[in-house]
Amino acid sequence: MRAMKAILAGVAMVSVLAATPVLAAQCGNTSAGFDAWVSAFKQEAAGRGVSASVLDRAFSNVSYNQATIRADRGQHSFKLSFEQFMQKRGGQTIISRGKTMKKNNAALFASIERAYGVPAGPLLAIWGMETGFGGFMGNQHTLSAVATLSFDCRRSDYFTEQLYAALKLVGSGSLNVNAKGAAHGEIGQTQFLPLNVVRYGVDFDRDGRIDLVGSRADALASTANFLVGHGWQRGAGYQQGQANYAAIQGWNAASVYQQAIAFIGKAIDGQ
């Protein structure tokens, strides 16, 4: 009887292994193995229900992105002091331009504040620091950047989730397969990662699609929705020690960046 149980147990184990999907290729820290990883990832994604047409379109121009890796390894500005960071990012220029942008887009910011409870200041601070108010949104192939970081060992799990989100956006028509953005795959005027587009993207101009590149209404309302999703409380303050500072911390993990958003936003709002 014991021998029979052992045989049955062995058969069951083989059945389990046979039913286990093929795992994606292992991560790597150089370009070596990237093509094999892409093939394995596409097989895995197909097994999770991503259509062959979406996968073929999404990966049609994907390649290992060296610029993305250089940017990922070289984020030194977050180690600066607050004063150094403000100078490097042009903080005073952002404040000056931000006040003008607030005045020129008063109706839009009032509408966003009514909808989400987020005032203009922190939105303008984010908009100004991320892309110079939409002046430069990046020049890296978005899908290559996200795929490269999904393959890269440093944060593979995190960016694999981003890659699946990007595929969802491709499938819905919200992300062009040739789209370009920042080095880590951030999209649009305030630089959303793909998963944040899925979670917080808003069609605020009601034209039937979420466009974080061409529509400042969509981009800024989506940013406000992101902050609400990270605990923003209507009417509360957003400086350090106040209730909404935690929502600003949700935007960027670097403390110096958080301080800059709060400082610039306060100056723009005239508080």
C-alpha positions as CSV (number, residue, x, y, z in Angstrom):
1,M,0.0,0.0,0.0
2,R,2.8,2.4,0.9
3,A,4.5,1.7,-2.4
4,M,1.3,2.3,-4.3
5,K,0.8,5.7,-2.5
6,A,4.3,6.7,-3.4
7,I,3.7,5.8,-7.1
8,L,0.5,7.8,-7.1
9,A,2.2,10.7,-5.4
10,G,4.9,10.7,-8.0
11,V,2.4,10.6,-10.8
12,A,0.5,13.6,-9.3
13,M,3.7,15.6,-9.0
14,V,4.5,15.0,-12.7
15,S,1.0,16.1,-13.6
16,V,1.4,19.3,-11.6
17,L,4.7,20.1,-13.3
18,A,3.3,19.3,-16.7
19,A,0.4,21.7,-16.1
20,T,2.7,24.5,-14.9
21,P,3.2,27.2,-17.6
22,V,6.6,27.8,-19.1
23,L,8.3,30.5,-17.0
24,A,9.6,33.6,-18.6
25,A,13.3,33.7,-19.3
26,Q,15.5,34.9,-16.5
27,C,16.2,38.5,-16.0
28,G,19.6,40.0,-17.1
29,N,21.8,43.0,-16.5
30,T,23.1,43.4,-20.0
31,S,21.4,43.1,-23.5
32,A,22.5,39.4,-23.7
33,G,19.4,37.2,-23.6
34,F,16.9,40.0,-24.2
35,D,15.5,38.6,-27.4
36,A,15.0,35.2,-25.8
37,W,13.3,36.9,-22.8
38,V,10.9,38.7,-25.2
39,S,10.0,35.4,-26.8
40,A,9.4,33.8,-23.5
41,F,7.4,36.8,-22.1
42,K,5.1,36.8,-25.2
43,Q,4.4,33.1,-24.6
44,E,3.7,33.9,-20.9
45,A,1.5,36.9,-21.8
46,A,-0.5,34.8,-24.3
47,G,-1.1,32.3,-21.6
48,R,-2.6,35.1,-19.5
49,G,-5.0,36.1,-22.2
50,V,-3.2,38.8,-24.1
51,S,-4.1,38.5,-27.7
52,A,-1.5,37.6,-30.4
53,S,-2.4,40.7,-32.4
54,V,-1.7,43.0,-29.4
55,L,1.6,41.2,-28.6
56,D,2.7,41.3,-32.2
57,R,1.9,45.0,-32.6
58,A,3.4,46.0,-29.2
59,F,6.7,44.2,-29.7
60,S,7.1,45.0,-33.4
61,N,9.7,47.8,-32.7
62,V,10.9,46.8,-29.2
63,S,14.6,46.6,-28.6
64,Y,16.9,46.6,-25.6
65,N,17.2,50.3,-24.6
66,Q,20.7,51.3,-23.4
67,A,19.5,54.9,-22.7
68,T,16.9,53.5,-20.2
69,I,19.5,51.5,-18.4
70,R,21.9,54.5,-18.2
71,A,19.1,56.7,-16.8
72,D,18.1,54.0,-14.3
73,R,21.6,53.7,-13.0
74,G,22.3,57.4,-12.9
75,Q,19.6,59.1,-10.8
76,H,22.0,61.2,-8.9
77,S,19.9,64.4,-8.6
78,F,17.7,62.9,-5.9
79,K,20.8,62.8,-3.7
80,L,21.2,66.6,-3.8
81,S,20.2,69.0,-1.0
82,F,16.9,70.8,-1.4
83,E,18.7,74.0,-2.5
84,Q,20.8,72.2,-5.0
85,F,17.8,70.3,-6.3
86,M,15.8,73.5,-6.7
87,Q,18.6,75.1,-8.6
88,K,19.2,72.1,-10.9
89,R,15.5,71.8,-11.7
90,G,14.9,75.5,-12.2
91,G,12.6,75.8,-9.2
92,Q,12.2,79.6,-9.4
93,T,11.5,79.5,-13.1
94,I,8.8,76.9,-12.5
95,I,7.2,79.1,-9.8
96,S,7.2,82.1,-12.1
97,R,5.9,80.3,-15.1
98,G,3.5,78.3,-12.9
99,K,1.8,81.5,-11.7
100,T,1.3,82.6,-15.4
101,M,0.0,79.1,-16.3
102,K,-2.4,79.2,-13.4
103,K,-3.8,82.6,-14.5
104,N,-4.1,81.6,-18.2
105,N,-5.8,78.3,-17.3
106,A,-7.9,79.5,-14.4
107,A,-11.2,77.9,-15.6
108,L,-9.5,74.5,-16.1
109,F,-7.8,74.5,-12.6
110,A,-11.1,75.6,-11.0
111,S,-12.9,72.8,-12.7
112,I,-10.3,70.2,-11.5
113,E,-10.4,71.6,-8.0
114,R,-14.2,71.3,-7.9
115,A,-14.0,67.7,-9.1
116,Y,-11.0,66.4,-7.0
117,G,-10.3,69.0,-4.3
118,V,-6.8,69.5,-5.5
119,P,-5.7,73.1,-6.0
120,A,-3.6,74.4,-8.9
121,G,-0.3,74.7,-7.0
122,P,0.8,71.1,-6.6
123,L,-0.5,70.2,-10.0
124,L,1.6,73.0,-11.6
125,A,4.6,72.0,-9.5
126,I,4.4,68.5,-10.9
127,W,3.7,69.6,-14.4
128,G,6.6,72.1,-14.4
129,M,9.1,69.7,-12.9
130,E,8.2,66.7,-15.0
131,T,8.0,68.2,-18.5
132,G,8.4,72.0,-18.2
133,F,4.7,72.3,-18.7
134,G,4.6,69.9,-21.6
135,G,7.6,71.3,-23.3
136,F,9.6,68.0,-23.3
137,M,7.9,64.7,-22.7
138,G,10.8,62.4,-23.6
139,N,12.3,60.9,-26.7
140,Q,12.6,57.2,-25.7
141,H,10.5,54.5,-27.2
142,T,8.0,53.8,-24.5
143,L,7.5,50.0,-25.0
144,S,11.2,49.4,-25.4
145,A,11.9,51.3,-22.1
146,V,9.3,49.3,-20.1
147,A,10.3,46.0,-21.7
148,T,14.0,46.7,-21.0
149,L,13.3,47.4,-17.3
150,S,11.0,44.3,-17.1
151,F,13.9,42.2,-18.3
152,D,16.5,44.0,-16.2
153,C,17.1,42.3,-12.8
154,R,17.0,45.4,-10.6
155,R,13.2,45.9,-10.6
156,S,11.9,43.2,-12.9
157,D,8.7,42.4,-11.0
158,Y,7.7,46.0,-10.7
159,F,8.3,46.8,-14.4
160,T,6.7,43.5,-15.6
161,E,3.5,44.8,-14.0
162,Q,4.0,48.0,-15.9
163,L,4.6,46.1,-19.1
164,Y,1.3,44.2,-18.7
165,A,-0.4,47.6,-18.2
166,A,1.2,49.0,-21.3
167,L,-0.1,46.0,-23.3
168,K,-3.6,46.8,-21.9
169,L,-3.2,50.4,-23.2
170,V,-2.1,49.1,-26.6
171,G,-5.1,46.9,-26.7
172,S,-7.5,49.7,-25.9
173,G,-5.9,52.1,-28.3
174,S,-4.7,54.4,-25.6
175,L,-1.0,53.8,-26.3
176,N,0.5,54.0,-29.8
177,V,3.1,51.3,-30.4
178,N,5.5,54.0,-31.6
179,A,4.9,56.3,-28.7
180,K,7.9,58.1,-27.1
181,G,8.3,59.3,-23.5
182,A,10.7,59.3,-20.7
183,A,13.5,56.8,-20.1
184,H,11.5,54.6,-17.6
185,G,8.4,54.5,-19.8
186,E,6.6,57.5,-18.3
187,I,3.9,58.9,-20.5
188,G,2.5,62.4,-21.1
189,Q,2.6,65.9,-19.7
190,T,3.0,64.8,-16.1
191,Q,4.8,61.5,-16.8
192,F,2.5,58.6,-15.8
193,L,3.8,55.1,-15.8
194,P,1.5,52.7,-17.8
195,L,-0.1,51.2,-14.7
196,N,-1.0,54.6,-13.4
197,V,-2.6,55.5,-16.7
198,V,-4.8,52.4,-16.3
199,R,-5.6,53.2,-12.6
200,Y,-6.0,56.9,-12.6
201,G,-6.2,58.1,-16.2
202,V,-9.2,60.5,-16.8
203,D,-10.9,61.7,-20.0
204,F,-11.5,65.1,-18.5
205,D,-12.1,66.9,-21.8
206,R,-14.7,64.2,-22.7
207,D,-13.5,63.6,-26.2
208,G,-13.8,59.8,-25.8
209,R,-10.2,58.9,-25.0
210,I,-7.6,59.4,-22.3
211,D,-4.8,61.5,-23.9
212,L,-2.1,62.4,-21.4
213,V,0.1,63.8,-24.2
214,G,-2.1,66.1,-26.2
215,S,-4.7,67.1,-23.6
216,R,-3.6,69.2,-20.7
217,A,-7.1,68.7,-19.2
218,D,-6.7,64.9,-19.2
219,A,-3.1,65.1,-17.9
220,L,-3.8,67.5,-15.1
221,A,-7.1,65.9,-14.0
222,S,-5.4,62.4,-14.1
223,T,-2.7,63.8,-11.8
224,A,-5.3,65.1,-9.4
225,N,-7.0,61.8,-9.5
226,F,-3.7,60.1,-8.7
227,L,-3.3,62.3,-5.6
228,V,-6.8,61.5,-4.5
229,G,-6.0,57.8,-5.0
230,H,-3.1,58.3,-2.6
231,G,-5.1,59.8,0.1
232,W,-5.6,63.5,-0.8
233,Q,-8.2,65.1,1.4
234,R,-10.2,68.0,0.1
235,G,-9.4,71.3,2.0
236,A,-6.4,69.9,3.9
237,G,-2.9,71.4,3.6
238,Y,-0.1,69.8,1.6
239,Q,3.1,71.0,3.4
240,Q,5.3,68.7,5.4
241,G,3.4,67.6,8.5
242,Q,0.0,68.3,6.9
243,A,-2.6,65.7,5.8
244,N,-2.0,65.8,2.1
245,Y,1.8,65.6,2.2
246,A,1.4,61.8,2.2
247,A,-0.3,62.0,-1.2
248,I,2.6,64.0,-2.6
249,Q,4.9,61.3,-1.2
250,G,3.0,58.8,-3.3
251,W,4.0,60.8,-6.5
252,N,7.7,60.3,-6.0
253,A,9.7,58.4,-3.5
254,A,12.6,60.9,-3.3
255,S,12.2,63.2,-0.3
256,V,13.8,66.1,-2.0
257,Y,11.3,65.8,-4.9
258,Q,8.4,65.8,-2.4
259,Q,9.8,68.9,-0.7
260,A,10.1,70.7,-4.0
261,I,6.5,69.9,-5.0
262,A,5.2,71.3,-1.7
263,F,7.4,74.4,-1.8
264,I,6.7,75.2,-5.5
265,G,3.0,74.5,-5.1
266,K,2.8,76.8,-2.1
267,A,4.6,79.6,-3.9
268,I,2.3,79.3,-6.9
269,D,-0.9,79.1,-4.8
270,G,0.3,82.2,-2.9
271,Q,0.1,80.6,0.5
